[in-house]
Amino acid sequence: MDPYHSVTMLARTMIMHIAADKGAKAGKSFEFYVNHLVDEGFISPHARGWVDKIRNLGNKYVHRLDEATKEDAELTLKFIMYLLIYVYQLPNEVGGA
């Protein structure tokens, strides 16, 4: 498995764990976790396209052994970086959370 493949797979898992950390019930679908993050304001409705892209990439690389591209991995990492900053870092910097 190439490293870019792993990045896209891990991103989906991270989104699910972030949602669970923010109150979503375990054992649900990826869509449930995304909806939870959107409904709770952790992901903007405008960023839904990013999440759909990550979902599609993850589905592609789970069900087919295609090699992921560097561009796929970079896009995925960028979204995860912003999500982690928004969910965890920013609230702590202003004394909330």
C-alpha positions, -999 to 999 in steps of 0.1 A, spaced: 0 0 0 14 34 -10 16 62 17 -9 83 -2 -34 55 1 -30 54 38 -35 92 42 -69 90 25 -80 61 46 -68 76 79 -87 109 72 -120 91 72 -112 74 105 -101 107 120 -133 124 110 -153 96 127 -132 98 159 -134 136 160 -172 134 157 -173 107 185 -151 129 207 -176 157 201 -206 137 212 -216 114 183 -226 79 192 -202 51 183 -211 25 156 -227 48 131 -221 54 95 -196 79 81 -225 100 69 -239 101 104 -205 114 118 -202 141 91 -238 152 97 -231 154 134 -200 176 128 -220 199 105 -251 200 128 -229 209 157 -211 236 138 -177 219 136 -178 217 98 -193 245 79 -221 235 54 -199 253 28 -171 227 35 -194 198 27 -178 194 -7 -144 188 10 -160 160 31 -177 145 1 -143 144 -17 -127 127 13 -156 102 15 -153 94 -22 -115 90 -20 -118 68 10 -145 47 -7 -124 44 -38 -93 32 -19 -112 9 4 -129 -10 -24 -102 -8 -51 -65 -12 -49 -58 18 -70 -29 39 -60 -38 72 -44 -22 103 -58 -1 129 -40 -27 155 -48 -54 133 -31 -33 130 0 -24 167 1 -61 177 -3 -71 153 25 -43 164 48 -53 201 43 -89 195 53 -79 174 84 -54 201 94 -81 228 92 -106 206 110 -82 199 139 -73 235 142 -110 246 142 -122 219 166 -94 218 191 -68 245 187 -88 277 182 -112 272 211 -83 266 235 -65 297 223 -93 319 235 -99 301 267 -130 281 256 -135 244 247 
